[in-house]
């Protein structure tokens, strides 16, 4: 068997060869300085014509409307996004699978259907959609960054791929992820939110390439931010949609377990059903998020995936029937989680949202978090319960080292090396011990529900708090390798709350100055304080998470729209 | 610490002392022959007056209507059912906790509310409701048949108890269960459906006391069949609602995971979240089943229990919007599961249902089961994954032996002794091994969904089969200790299908003759064939299971009504 380094190098070379010469950036267009904002290069490099720029700068609603009337063909829309995706890839390394011919053929087929029948193939007619690498597409690889899985071509589509294609979507690229989808180091410290693997390498942040895109759906984050795709799908087990959405400044929704069908995807930690990974959308508008979710749910995924929840799309819930019809809502802001105080730009983002909501006539109170450290530990324990056996089983196939690893390749950036202290992976515990973790998790969820319900005494609306507004991380995008904590996202996975990332602003070195030290909660809090530097973080997107209840996706999107609209006032002002 | 035998004996003596003298059956009214049908004794013993008989023979709809108008006070209704429950207990040993004074005080309180306000306290105003022992009621014990837990008084109500009480119900008795809620013997053979524990002893079948009531909600089955309660709640992890409902000839619904809130109940195998136990209703009418479920769901249990599914009661689904509005349905009958051929009366029950449905204008095709043995094994493996550690942890507290046990007490009927070969309990496996079982389970569920969806080619309705009609067991109620297989119910727990038991008929020794031997699937099939004897099984209820999809409780109840109505024609004819 060929050594893993050779397999990885071959795969990467194949990928490079798939990029058409005419879509290749001139050397002069690729900035030498790592810190550069590359997000505008698609507009300035000259590879996209005016119409292609108009197409790729349009949002999902406008695209679908023009595709449905035939004003824009799917071929032209798909070509425009493909070119921009390939440009984005050359700047951020955001793609895995590239299949231009196949996607354009599919687009043409949809154009023919529209011409012949006068009707759209479905609600996503002609729309290019990008997929995180693990979402299987028949005939394509889903190696998921594992060298061992290079050459594994999918026999069939995942259920979601089928639903999207039946709805008229054009699947056109697959996007980058880290090996194992996350990096579990030891039983307490679970590292997520980076984007490196041995096959495709790492993805960078479009707004500042010295910063990470976040992970594990980091390719989606970077691609969407570059407007290389109008709608993308990622997965989230501890923040893997929300961290890249937050770091790259896009919208990103983590739906509740089973709202979006997962069947037929490749995954790590398969059978870990305690806190399951979920699929969810990335887009540059909430319309994109809503269109995705409604389309998928209207396709009755429970008839295709037994784990998909039989719950129809509810216009009633979207119209906020459970939230006073959207009038005079009461939001609660979580300024910090009691473990790590967020950096100054994050706090400024929360303040902007607070002002916007107050100006729009809503109430805003403070959220007092409880037991976030326990929830974070609980999730880490559950993942670690069988992770070592799982990763070893896969990587052992070709002798590829698990990252963090003893033998580091020279091409791995030094910042991705984790201290040796983290390299011991905890052995599996017993099923009975896992059951005890489940008991603990259930109690934590019961307590948090009670905490939320008890706010009915504080809101003045007769209801408990309608949604929580919280940071997605205690920082904006950080330098590669520095994304060391996932608790701001992971707690909502444990609780299975429906959670949406909303872009707010960007780091402004002249405004977001470092603050005087506070009384640190712990060593990690101090470390986090120490790494902040307004210059290093310049231009990084600022976002918030809007947190709703389990299986309340419709209301979360609607409340997101309220926040979004309110913010537009503040941003203009 | 007192020895476990003393604790158990004391508890049993306390229970005996709580039975009022005036509600005690005369010795002459207690039949000496084990085989006797005791179901009519409440009508003949003279302890209930005519009005009490009228009350206890009424169904839930009629009771609620008369309670709401004040025609019957809750005190009179609760008293009538309590007397009948106590009579039932003396004949079948169906109760655990008895608390007459408390229940009657609560009933009077509800009467006062109605008199004072003119309004009912809720949709269950004044209705007595029985609960399986594990459902916590503040101030009462939930020892669940574990000697170790005798004297554990609940600090608070379970969420369901709260919901029922807020709806106006009068919780009035708790009902008997087996130790551990099931009997896990070794990794493949999982014994469920018996009803014995060291504290309260075993529950017998009202229609033939030589037969078992089934378990683990055996107390509910016997009590409801004796009309000692109009509405009861049990739990089901592998058949524990449906087996006693089937053996005792009542309606019983196993809802999907999370449709009814479980929080705050006592349980065994806590943290075993792979195939969770669910709560569900028993009643003598489908109106009782529907009233329970709609009341519970309308109370928004997801705001009280984080594991309760946020899915409202859907009248649309109840009106069979997903099933052609209930016209020209197509049912599939599973005559056997390919593992054990059911006894003659079970086949006769299926034939009655088939004829009734055909007469009513519906289609009926055959169901070809697939991989039921694999599903049965999968569930057994999952339970066994940590069961030994779990049971030992509890029983070790007082040295009580786990049943099946090495040291058998003389008071344990010999038929409850299980061969020594079964006494080895498998040690826990690793969490990683449990994850592999989850993978297997997911694939089995995906395959079964596909199997179901593929029937669209056979139904002629344009839809897949609307529901499956299947046996609840390969036999009617069997002699104590002979209930050796749970696969006819367990498979639906693995699949999480919403499943309803519907009474059809009773064993008639003159009709349900033994058949000539068939080609046996295996040794168990032969053993099952051999135990059938029309005389020994005389008078045992015959039922079927109606099996629908996950989270489709509304449609399952509505289709149950269609079957029920159709059967009334056949039964009269």
Boltz contact constraints between the chains, C-beta under 6 A:
constraints:
  - contact:
      token1: [A, 263]
      token2: [B, 446]
      max_distance: 6.0
  - contact:
      token1: [A, 270]
      token2: [B, 439]
      max_distance: 6.0
  - contact:
      token1: [A, 271]
      token2: [B, 435]
      max_distance: 6.0
  - contact:
      token1: [A, 271]
      token2: [B, 436]
      max_distance: 6.0
  - contact:
      token1: [A, 271]
      token2: [B, 438]
      max_distance: 6.0
  - contact:
      token1: [A, 271]
      token2: [B, 439]
      max_distance: 6.0
  - contact:
      token1: [A, 272]
      token2: [B, 435]
      max_distance: 6.0
  - contact:
      token1: [A, 273]
      token2: [B, 438]
      max_distance: 6.0
  - contact:
      token1: [A, 306]
      token2: [B, 445]
      max_distance: 6.0
  - contact:
      token1: [A, 306]
      token2: [B, 446]
      max_distance: 6.0
  - contact:
      token1: [A, 306]
      token2: [B, 449]
      max_distance: 6.0
  - contact:
      token1: [A, 310]
      token2: [B, 550]
      max_distance: 6.0
  - contact:
      token1: [A, 310]
      token2: [B, 551]
      max_distance: 6.0
  - contact:
      token1: [A, 311]
      token2: [B, 311]
      max_distance: 6.0
  - contact:
      token1: [A, 385]
      token2: [B, 431]
      max_distance: 6.0
  - contact:
      token1: [A, 386]
      token2: [B, 431]
      max_distance: 6.0
  - contact:
      token1: [A, 386]
      token2: [B, 432]
      max_distance: 6.0
  - contact:
      token1: [A, 386]
      token2: [B, 435]
      max_distance: 6.0
  - contact:
      token1: [A, 389]
      token2: [B, 432]
      max_distance: 6.0
  - contact:
      token1: [A, 428]
      token2: [B, 430]
      max_distance: 6.0
  - contact:
      token1: [A, 428]
      token2: [B, 431]
      max_distance: 6.0
  - contact:
      token1: [A, 428]
      token2: [B, 432]
      max_distance: 6.0
  - contact:
      token1: [A, 429]
      token2: [B, 431]
      max_distance: 6.0
  - contact:
      token1: [A, 430]
      token2: [B, 428]
      max_distance: 6.0
  - contact:
      token1: [A, 430]
      token2: [B, 430]
      max_distance: 6.0
  - contact:
      token1: [A, 431]
      token2: [B, 385]
      max_distance: 6.0
  - contact:
      token1: [A, 431]
      token2: [B, 386]
      max_distance: 6.0
  - contact:
      token1: [A, 431]
      token2: [B, 428]
      max_distance: 6.0
  - contact:
      token1: [A, 431]
      token2: [B, 429]
      max_distance: 6.0
  - contact:
      token1: [A, 431]
      token2: [B, 431]
      max_distance: 6.0
  - contact:
      token1: [A, 431]
      token2: [B, 434]
      max_distance: 6.0
  - contact:
      token1: [A, 432]
      token2: [B, 386]
      max_distance: 6.0
  - contact:
      token1: [A, 432]
      token2: [B, 389]
      max_distance: 6.0
  - contact:
      token1: [A, 432]
      token2: [B, 428]
      max_distance: 6.0
  - contact:
      token1: [A, 434]
      token2: [B, 431]
      max_distance: 6.0
  - contact:
      token1: [A, 435]
      token2: [B, 271]
      max_distance: 6.0
  - contact:
      token1: [A, 435]
      token2: [B, 272]
      max_distance: 6.0
  - contact:
      token1: [A, 435]
      token2: [B, 386]
      max_distance: 6.0
  - contact:
      token1: [A, 436]
      token2: [B, 271]
      max_distance: 6.0
  - contact:
      token1: [A, 438]
      token2: [B, 271]
      max_distance: 6.0
  - contact:
      token1: [A, 438]
      token2: [B, 273]
      max_distance: 6.0
  - contact:
      token1: [A, 439]
      token2: [B, 270]
      max_distance: 6.0
  - contact:
      token1: [A, 439]
      token2: [B, 271]
      max_distance: 6.0
  - contact:
      token1: [A, 445]
      token2: [B, 306]
      max_distance: 6.0
  - contact:
      token1: [A, 446]
      token2: [B, 263]
      max_distance: 6.0
  - contact:
      token1: [A, 446]
      token2: [B, 306]
      max_distance: 6.0
  - contact:
      token1: [A, 449]
      token2: [B, 306]
      max_distance: 6.0
  - contact:
      token1: [A, 550]
      token2: [B, 310]
      max_distance: 6.0
  - contact:
      token1: [A, 551]
      token2: [B, 310]
      max_distance: 6.0
